[in-house]
C-alpha cells in the first residue's frame, strides 16, 4: 500500500510538471507571436518630415490610395509623366518672375522636370505598362493630370505683373501638391523598389520646394 502511494505521488508530480511545461511552452509561443506581430507592425513607418505636406483627408490622396500594389505603380508612373511635363512648362515660365523665390533655379528645375518626364516614359515601357500619353495612349487613368497641364498653362496666357506673379505661384504649388499627394499614397502601396525610391525622392524634393514658395 505504501508503495502504491509512492507511485501515485510520483505520477502526480510528473503530471503537474508536464502541465507546467505546457504552460511555459504556451507562454513562450504567445510571447514570440506578440514579438513577431510587433515587428510586422513596425515594418511600415511613415517619415513625418517627408509626409508633412500630404493631406490625407483630400480627395486626391483618397483617390490615389485606392490603387494598390502593381496598380498603384502603374498609376503613379502615368500621372508623374504628366505632372513632370506640367512642372517643366511652369518652371520655364517662372524664369520670368520678379520674385527671387520663384525665379531662382527655375531654369534648372524645368530641365530636371524634362529629364524626369523622359525617365518616367522609359520606365513605363521597361515595366511593360500600357502607354498613357500621346496618340498611342492605352491607359486612361492619367488623363485628368494631362488635362490639368493644359488648363494650368492656358490660365497664365496674357497675364503680366502682379496677376502673373500670383497665378504662377498658385499653379506651381498646385502641381507640387499633386505630386506630393500622389507620392504620399505610395509610401504603403508601391511594390516595385524603383517606384518606392521615386516616391520618397518626390516627397523630399517637393517638401523643400513647398517650404520655399
Backbone as CSV, one residue per row, in Angstrom:
resi,resn,N_x,N_y,N_z,CA_x,CA_y,CA_z,C_x,C_y,C_z
1,UNK,0.832,-1.201,0.000,0.000,0.000,0.000,0.868,1.251,0.000
2,UNK,1.911,1.222,0.824,2.808,2.360,0.905,3.466,2.600,-0.441
3,UNK,3.879,1.492,-1.115,4.486,1.615,-2.443,3.523,2.239,-3.451
4,UNK,2.248,1.871,-3.288,1.238,2.420,-4.198,1.141,3.929,-4.045
5,UNK,1.176,4.435,-2.774,1.113,5.872,-2.539,2.315,6.583,-3.153
6,UNK,3.466,5.901,-3.073,4.687,6.487,-3.648,4.544,6.635,-5.153
7,UNK,4.011,5.567,-5.785,3.817,5.584,-7.243,2.845,6.685,-7.639
8,UNK,1.724,6.774,-6.867,0.723,7.802,-7.164,1.324,9.189,-7.017
9,UNK,2.153,9.360,-5.995,2.800,10.644,-5.758,3.713,11.030,-6.900
10,UNK,4.485,10.061,-7.381,5.413,10.325,-8.484,4.649,10.703,-9.745
11,UNK,3.557,9.945,-10.009,2.741,10.219,-11.189,2.149,11.616,-11.116
12,UNK,1.690,11.998,-9.914,1.100,13.331,-9.735,2.118,14.419,-9.999
13,UNK,3.329,14.225,-9.479,4.389,15.215,-9.676,4.720,15.369,-11.152
14,UNK,4.820,14.216,-11.831,5.127,14.255,-13.269,4.024,14.963,-14.046
15,UNK,2.760,14.682,-13.647,1.630,15.298,-14.337,1.645,16.804,-14.162
16,UNK,1.896,17.238,-12.910,1.942,18.668,-12.632,3.097,19.311,-13.366
17,UNK,4.253,18.623,-13.385,5.421,19.147,-14.094,5.129,19.281,-15.576
18,UNK,4.422,18.274,-16.091,4.073,18.302,-17.519,3.191,19.482,-17.849
19,UNK,2.218,19.720,-16.953,1.339,20.871,-17.173,2.125,22.169,-17.122
20,UNK,3.076,22.199,-16.204,3.916,23.388,-16.086,4.684,23.630,-17.351
21,UNK,5.211,22.553,-17.943,5.945,22.683,-19.201,5.038,23.165,-20.312
22,UNK,3.788,22.638,-20.306,2.836,23.063,-21.323,2.542,24.543,-21.188
23,UNK,2.298,24.983,-19.924,2.001,26.391,-19.699,3.166,27.277,-20.079
24,UNK,4.382,26.824,-19.708,5.566,27.607,-20.038,5.764,27.686,-21.537
25,UNK,5.559,26.532,-22.188,5.730,26.486,-23.640,4.711,27.378,-24.321
26,UNK,3.451,27.295,-23.837,2.401,28.116,-24.423,2.694,29.583,-24.242
27,UNK,3.201,29.966,-23.068,3.539,31.358,-22.811,4.630,31.825,-23.726
28,UNK,5.606,30.968,-24.000,6.710,31.329,-24.883,6.217,31.556,-26.298
29,UNK,5.297,30.659,-26.773,4.752,30.811,-28.124,4.004,32.124,-28.250
30,UNK,3.214,32.446,-27.215,2.446,33.683,-27.243,3.358,34.886,-27.287
31,UNK,4.428,34.824,-26.482,5.382,35.929,-26.448,6.057,36.105,-27.795
32,UNK,6.462,34.962,-28.399,7.100,35.024,-29.722,6.152,35.605,-30.753
33,UNK,4.870,35.192,-30.677,3.875,35.685,-31.632,3.687,37.183,-31.481
34,UNK,3.645,37.655,-30.209,3.487,39.083,-29.962,4.668,39.861,-30.515
35,UNK,5.890,39.300,-30.334,7.077,39.964,-30.854,7.044,40.036,-32.373
36,UNK,6.588,38.918,-33.004,6.501,38.907,-34.465,5.485,39.923,-34.959
37,UNK,4.327,40.007,-34.249,3.305,40.962,-34.645,3.811,42.387,-34.519
38,UNK,4.576,42.648,-33.438,5.148,43.976,-33.238,6.126,44.302,-34.341
39,UNK,6.958,43.312,-34.698,7.944,43.522,-35.763,7.255,43.820,-37.077
40,UNK,6.160,43.061,-37.357,5.432,43.287,-38.598,4.789,44.664,-38.619
41,UNK,4.289,45.106,-37.471,3.666,46.418,-37.374,4.663,47.520,-37.638
42,UNK,5.920,47.277,-37.238,6.932,48.310,-37.342,7.619,48.356,-38.707
43,UNK,7.237,47.449,-39.621,7.897,47.435,-40.925,7.481,48.635,-41.775
44,UNK,6.287,49.195,-41.535,5.821,50.351,-42.283,5.828,51.565,-41.350
45,UNK,6.785,52.428,-41.533,6.904,53.624,-40.707,6.967,54.842,-41.619
46,UNK,6.001,55.723,-41.496,5.963,56.917,-42.327,6.869,57.985,-41.743
47,UNK,7.683,58.578,-42.584,8.565,59.660,-42.177,7.738,60.945,-42.074
48,UNK,7.555,61.433,-40.856,6.711,62.609,-40.648,7.238,63.824,-41.403
49,UNK,8.556,63.935,-41.501,9.148,65.073,-42.194,8.764,65.061,-43.674
50,UNK,8.849,63.880,-44.298,8.504,63.768,-45.713,6.990,63.898,-45.947
51,UNK,6.214,63.460,-44.967,4.756,63.402,-45.151,4.040,64.670,-44.684
52,UNK,4.777,65.701,-44.307,4.119,66.849,-43.680,3.211,67.634,-44.630
53,UNK,3.392,67.492,-45.943,2.523,68.179,-46.894,1.481,67.229,-47.509
54,UNK,1.402,66.022,-46.981,0.433,65.052,-47.503,-0.881,65.202,-46.739
55,UNK,-1.884,65.728,-47.417,-3.197,65.944,-46.804,-4.032,64.673,-46.999
56,UNK,-4.076,63.846,-45.961,-4.722,62.539,-46.091,-6.242,62.620,-46.195
57,UNK,-6.799,63.777,-45.861,-8.253,63.943,-45.984,-8.662,64.463,-47.363
58,UNK,-7.678,64.773,-48.197,-8.002,65.333,-49.514,-8.561,64.268,-50.452
59,UNK,-9.366,64.719,-51.388,-9.951,63.813,-52.383,-8.859,63.164,-53.231
60,UNK,-7.843,63.957,-53.578,-6.752,63.446,-54.431,-5.999,62.304,-53.764
61,UNK,-5.719,62.470,-52.484,-5.000,61.417,-51.754,-5.850,60.153,-51.655
62,UNK,-7.116,60.328,-51.314,-8.002,59.169,-51.169,-8.166,58.429,-52.491
63,UNK,-8.172,59.185,-53.587,-8.266,58.538,-54.895,-6.992,57.764,-55.203
64,UNK,-5.838,58.377,-54.935,-4.560,57.727,-55.234,-4.346,56.492,-54.385
65,UNK,-4.778,56.530,-53.121,-4.530,55.411,-52.218,-5.454,54.226,-52.523
66,UNK,-6.479,54.469,-53.346,-7.364,53.365,-53.728,-6.673,52.401,-54.691
67,UNK,-5.567,52.851,-55.306,-4.762,51.980,-56.159,-3.686,51.329,-55.282
68,UNK,-3.553,50.021,-55.384,-2.600,49.317,-54.532,-1.735,48.360,-55.340
69,UNK,-0.528,48.132,-54.818,0.375,47.180,-55.455,0.768,47.611,-56.856
70,UNK,0.740,46.681,-57.785,1.142,46.966,-59.162,0.233,48.007,-59.810
71,UNK,-1.037,48.020,-59.409,-1.958,49.028,-59.953,-1.526,50.423,-59.533
72,UNK,-1.052,50.551,-58.293,-0.558,51.850,-57.845,0.695,52.244,-58.629
73,UNK,1.626,51.310,-58.787,2.864,51.600,-59.520,2.551,52.153,-60.908
74,UNK,1.587,51.523,-61.568,1.197,51.947,-62.916,0.559,53.330,-62.882
75,UNK,-0.306,53.552,-61.913,-1.000,54.837,-61.762,0.004,55.945,-61.445
76,UNK,0.945,55.668,-60.569,1.969,56.644,-60.176,2.795,57.082,-61.376
77,UNK,3.321,56.120,-62.123,4.186,56.437,-63.258,3.434,57.249,-64.312
78,UNK,2.215,56.821,-64.635,1.427,57.515,-65.663,1.158,58.969,-65.278
79,UNK,0.784,59.192,-64.029,0.500,60.555,-63.587,1.763,61.398,-63.492
80,UNK,2.865,60.787,-63.063,4.108,61.532,-62.920,4.657,61.987,-64.269
81,UNK,4.348,61.272,-65.332,4.740,61.720,-66.675,4.128,63.097,-66.936
82,UNK,2.819,63.210,-66.701,2.116,64.463,-66.995,2.451,65.557,-65.990
83,UNK,2.555,65.210,-64.715,2.918,66.220,-63.723,4.304,66.785,-64.006
84,UNK,5.222,65.935,-64.420,6.578,66.406,-64.742,6.544,67.336,-65.949
85,UNK,5.725,66.992,-66.933,5.583,67.867,-68.100,5.007,69.225,-67.692
86,UNK,4.022,69.209,-66.810,3.418,70.452,-66.355,4.402,71.310,-65.582
87,UNK,5.171,70.690,-64.700,6.156,71.427,-63.911,7.237,72.010,-64.813
88,UNK,7.639,71.280,-65.844,8.637,71.778,-66.792,8.147,73.074,-67.443
89,UNK,6.898,73.067,-67.904,6.354,74.253,-68.564,6.187,75.419,-67.586
90,UNK,5.738,75.108,-66.366,5.530,76.160,-65.378,6.850,76.775,-64.906
91,UNK,7.848,75.918,-64.692,9.142,76.434,-64.238,9.807,77.266,-65.341
92,UNK,9.572,76.900,-66.583,10.095,77.709,-67.693,9.483,79.100,-67.674
93,UNK,8.182,79.168,-67.392,7.508,80.459,-67.286,7.962,81.216,-66.035
94,UNK,8.303,80.465,-64.987,8.710,81.087,-63.719,10.028,81.843,-63.830
95,UNK,10.803,81.550,-64.865,12.062,82.281,-65.049,11.805,83.766,-65.291
96,UNK,10.591,84.103,-65.715,10.232,85.495,-65.984,9.745,86.227,-64.727
97,UNK,9.596,85.498,-63.631,9.069,86.097,-62.413,10.064,87.084,-61.796
98,UNK,9.522,88.123,-61.173,10.364,89.095,-60.466,10.588,88.685,-59.012
99,UNK,9.954,87.585,-58.626,10.093,87.065,-57.259,11.272,86.097,-57.227
100,UNK,12.366,86.450,-56.509,13.552,85.572,-56.482,13.244,84.162,-55.980
101,UNK,12.285,84.051,-55.058,11.926,82.731,-54.517,11.350,81.822,-55.591
102,UNK,10.797,82.435,-56.641,10.215,81.681,-57.752,11.203,81.549,-58.911
103,UNK,11.877,82.626,-59.233,12.732,82.655,-60.429,14.072,81.943,-60.239
104,UNK,14.668,82.080,-59.046,15.989,81.482,-58.825,15.932,79.965,-58.956
105,UNK,16.711,79.436,-59.867,16.761,77.985,-60.062,15.644,77.418,-60.915
106,UNK,14.745,78.293,-61.408,13.598,77.815,-62.192,14.035,77.109,-63.476
107,UNK,15.051,77.646,-64.137,15.523,77.036,-65.385,16.057,75.624,-65.128
108,UNK,16.800,75.469,-64.036,17.335,74.144,-63.695,16.215,73.179,-63.323
109,UNK,15.219,73.684,-62.617,14.102,72.817,-62.235,13.290,72.404,-63.468
110,UNK,13.187,73.300,-64.442,12.485,72.970,-65.691,13.218,71.850,-66.429
111,UNK,14.550,71.976,-66.503,15.350,70.934,-67.175,15.228,69.602,-66.454
112,UNK,15.245,69.652,-65.115,15.118,68.413,-64.348,13.762,67.760,-64.567
113,UNK,12.721,68.581,-64.666,11.376,68.042,-64.915,11.303,67.371,-66.283
114,UNK,12.005,67.938,-67.281,12.072,67.302,-68.605,12.741,65.934,-68.516
115,UNK,13.839,65.894,-67.762,14.566,64.630,-67.559,13.655,63.622,-66.856
116,UNK,12.919,64.098,-65.850,12.024,63.213,-65.097,10.922,62.649,-65.997
117,UNK,10.338,63.506,-66.821,9.257,63.061,-67.704,9.745,61.960,-68.646
118,UNK,10.935,62.152,-69.206,11.504,61.149,-70.102,11.827,59.863,-69.350
119,UNK,12.329,60.001,-68.123,12.639,58.828,-67.299,11.378,58.023,-67.015
120,UNK,10.288,58.706,-66.687,9.038,58.005,-66.390,8.454,57.343,-67.642
121,UNK,8.588,57.991,-68.794,8.112,57.369,-70.036,8.893,56.089,-70.331
122,UNK,10.198,56.143,-70.123,11.031,54.960,-70.346,10.704,53.862,-69.339
123,UNK,10.501,54.250,-68.086,10.179,53.280,-67.039,8.861,52.585,-67.334
124,UNK,7.906,53.354,-67.836,6.607,52.790,-68.195,6.760,51.696,-69.247
125,UNK,7.597,51.967,-70.251,7.829,50.976,-71.305,8.619,49.779,-70.779
126,UNK,9.661,50.057,-70.006,10.516,48.982,-69.491,9.745,48.022,-68.591
127,UNK,8.743,48.542,-67.887,7.953,47.705,-66.979,6.783,47.037,-67.704
128,UNK,6.675,47.308,-69.012,5.617,46.679,-69.801,4.232,47.217,-69.503
129,UNK,4.158,48.444,-69.014,2.867,49.053,-68.714,2.277,49.705,-69.963
130,UNK,0.954,49.804,-70.036,0.323,50.446,-71.208,0.676,51.926,-71.277
131,UNK,0.894,52.430,-72.488,1.264,53.827,-72.705,0.110,54.752,-72.280
132,UNK,0.456,55.852,-71.610,-0.581,56.730,-71.046,-0.543,58.141,-71.622
133,UNK,0.078,58.290,-72.796,0.202,59.640,-73.371,0.204,59.564,-74.896
134,UNK,-0.068,60.700,-75.526,0.016,60.795,-76.985,-1.022,59.983,-77.729
135,UNK,-0.788,59.813,-79.003,-1.731,59.088,-79.869,-1.776,57.596,-79.565
136,UNK,-0.716,57.087,-78.927,-0.662,55.654,-78.616,-1.263,55.342,-77.250
137,UNK,-1.960,56.309,-76.659,-2.489,56.138,-75.305,-3.396,54.918,-75.184
138,UNK,-3.050,54.061,-74.219,-3.867,52.882,-73.920,-4.411,52.939,-72.490
139,UNK,-3.669,53.624,-71.624,-4.036,53.723,-70.213,-4.583,55.123,-69.956
140,UNK,-5.820,55.204,-69.464,-6.508,56.490,-69.403,-6.649,57.061,-67.993
141,UNK,-6.101,56.399,-66.998,-6.277,56.848,-65.620,-5.530,58.146,-65.313
142,UNK,-4.636,58.563,-66.229,-3.883,59.799,-66.011,-4.356,60.941,-66.912
143,UNK,-5.488,60.755,-67.559,-5.992,61.795,-68.458,-6.300,63.088,-67.703
144,UNK,-6.725,62.939,-66.443,-7.012,64.113,-65.631,-5.772,64.973,-65.443
145,UNK,-4.635,64.318,-65.184,-3.374,65.043,-64.998,-2.959,65.729,-66.293
146,UNK,-3.169,65.053,-67.413,-2.832,65.624,-68.714,-3.661,66.885,-68.969
147,UNK,-4.950,66.827,-68.641,-5.839,67.980,-68.833,-5.438,69.124,-67.902
148,UNK,-5.013,68.788,-66.697,-4.606,69.815,-65.732,-3.415,70.622,-66.252
149,UNK,-2.510,69.947,-66.943,-1.348,70.642,-67.516,-1.817,71.681,-68.530
150,UNK,-2.744,71.293,-69.381,-3.246,72.209,-70.413,-3.935,73.423,-69.778
151,UNK,-4.845,73.157,-68.833,-5.587,74.258,-68.219,-4.679,75.160,-67.382
152,UNK,-3.658,74.568,-66.776,-2.739,75.346,-65.952,-1.950,76.345,-66.782
153,UNK,-1.357,75.860,-67.866,-0.563,76.757,-68.718,-1.452,77.763,-69.450
154,UNK,-2.654,77.323,-69.823,-3.586,78.237,-70.505,-4.007,79.375,-69.586
155,UNK,-4.111,79.093,-68.293,-4.574,80.115,-67.350,-3.562,81.240,-67.178
156,UNK,-2.331,81.025,-67.636,-1.272,82.030,-67.488,-1.096,82.892,-68.740
157,UNK,-1.754,82.501,-69.820,-1.587,83.229,-71.077,-2.085,84.674,-70.964
158,UNK,-1.243,85.604,-71.374,-1.625,87.010,-71.397,-1.509,87.728,-70.062
159,UNK,-1.163,87.017,-68.999,-1.056,87.656,-67.684,0.301,88.348,-67.527
160,UNK,0.285,89.482,-66.859,1.522,90.210,-66.577,1.457,90.768,-65.154
161,UNK,2.578,91.293,-64.701,2.612,91.961,-63.403,2.172,91.097,-62.249
162,UNK,1.429,91.694,-61.337,1.016,91.000,-60.114,0.088,89.824,-60.400
163,UNK,-0.715,89.941,-61.478,-1.603,88.830,-61.841,-0.793,87.597,-62.215
164,UNK,0.253,87.815,-63.023,1.113,86.701,-63.417,1.820,86.119,-62.194
165,UNK,2.361,86.990,-61.338,3.104,86.539,-60.165,2.233,85.676,-59.250
166,UNK,1.012,86.125,-59.040,0.093,85.391,-58.173,-0.298,84.043,-58.777
167,UNK,-0.557,84.048,-60.102,-1.025,82.827,-60.769,0.082,81.786,-60.901
168,UNK,1.310,82.219,-61.180,2.394,81.251,-61.348,2.691,80.536,-60.033
169,UNK,2.619,81.293,-58.929,2.822,80.676,-57.609,1.709,79.667,-57.331
170,UNK,0.487,80.067,-57.645,-0.666,79.190,-57.424,-0.514,77.879,-58.190
171,UNK,-0.121,77.969,-59.460,-0.014,76.778,-60.299,1.184,75.898,-59.910
172,UNK,2.285,76.514,-59.552,3.447,75.741,-59.100,3.106,74.956,-57.834
173,UNK,2.426,75.626,-56.913,2.023,74.944,-55.680,1.059,73.798,-55.986
174,UNK,0.160,74.042,-56.933,-0.838,73.031,-57.277,-0.173,71.739,-57.759
175,UNK,0.797,71.875,-58.665,1.423,70.677,-59.227,2.370,69.997,-58.232
176,UNK,3.064,70.778,-57.431,3.922,70.177,-56.407,3.059,69.453,-55.371
177,UNK,1.927,70.037,-55.053,0.994,69.407,-54.109,0.429,68.121,-54.717
178,UNK,0.077,68.171,-56.010,-0.477,66.991,-56.680,0.523,65.832,-56.658
179,UNK,1.784,66.126,-56.958,2.827,65.093,-56.901,2.997,64.565,-55.489
180,UNK,2.909,65.466,-54.521,3.094,65.082,-53.121,1.993,64.155,-52.636
181,UNK,0.755,64.467,-52.965,-0.368,63.616,-52.555,-0.292,62.252,-53.234
182,UNK,0.057,62.256,-54.516,0.216,61.006,-55.257,1.318,60.155,-54.639
183,UNK,2.438,60.780,-54.308,3.572,60.054,-53.740,3.290,59.586,-52.318
184,UNK,2.594,60.422,-51.551,2.254,60.036,-50.188,1.435,58.762,-50.140
185,UNK,0.559,58.595,-51.127,-0.263,57.384,-51.195,0.579,56.148,-51.496
186,UNK,1.769,56.355,-52.044,2.613,55.228,-52.414,3.531,54.737,-51.321
187,UNK,3.604,55.468,-50.214,4.501,55.060,-49.128,4.172,53.645,-48.663
188,UNK,2.896,53.321,-48.564,2.481,51.981,-48.148,1.963,51.118,-49.295
189,UNK,1.747,51.719,-50.472,1.092,50.988,-51.565,2.012,50.538,-52.689
190,UNK,3.118,51.245,-52.906,4.018,50.870,-54.008,4.702,49.540,-53.713
191,UNK,4.876,48.713,-54.734,5.538,47.417,-54.539,6.879,47.326,-55.269
192,UNK,6.992,47.997,-56.408,8.254,47.975,-57.141,9.285,48.838,-56.406
193,UNK,10.494,48.312,-56.230,11.512,49.018,-55.452,11.883,50.355,-56.070
194,UNK,11.935,50.416,-57.396,12.283,51.673,-58.052,11.179,52.709,-57.844
195,UNK,9.939,52.268,-57.892,8.823,53.179,-57.649,8.854,53.665,-56.201
196,UNK,9.141,52.767,-55.259,9.254,53.163,-53.854,10.317,54.239,-53.677
197,UNK,11.438,54.075,-54.370,12.525,55.052,-54.290,12.079,56.402,-54.859
198,UNK,11.383,56.369,-55.987,10.904,57.598,-56.631,9.852,58.307,-55.774
199,UNK,9.021,57.523,-55.110,8.019,58.086,-54.203,8.699,58.914,-53.116
200,UNK,9.715,58.345,-52.472,10.414,59.048,-51.392,11.191,60.254,-51.901
201,UNK,11.812,60.114,-53.075,12.566,61.233,-53.645,11.638,62.401,-53.986
202,UNK,10.459,62.085,-54.527,9.492,63.115,-54.888,8.986,63.841,-53.649
203,UNK,8.697,63.093,-52.596,8.252,63.698,-51.347,9.319,64.635,-50.785
204,UNK,10.573,64.201,-50.812,11.673,65.009,-50.262,11.878,66.288,-51.072
205,UNK,11.895,66.163,-52.396,12.105,67.327,-53.267,10.982,68.351,-53.106
206,UNK,9.752,67.886,-53.144,8.615,68.802,-53.088,8.434,69.435,-51.711
207,UNK,8.835,68.731,-50.670,8.744,69.307,-49.320,9.644,70.544,-49.238
208,UNK,10.832,70.449,-49.818,11.764,71.589,-49.818,11.210,72.755,-50.636
209,UNK,10.628,72.435,-51.787,10.106,73.483,-52.663,8.853,74.142,-52.065
210,UNK,7.949,73.330,-51.506,6.737,73.892,-50.911,7.044,74.713,-49.666
211,UNK,8.142,74.409,-49.011,8.565,75.222,-47.874,8.988,76.630,-48.316
212,UNK,9.449,76.727,-49.551,10.047,77.979,-50.034,9.037,78.898,-50.732
213,UNK,8.116,78.309,-51.502,7.212,79.157,-52.296,5.892,79.437,-51.570
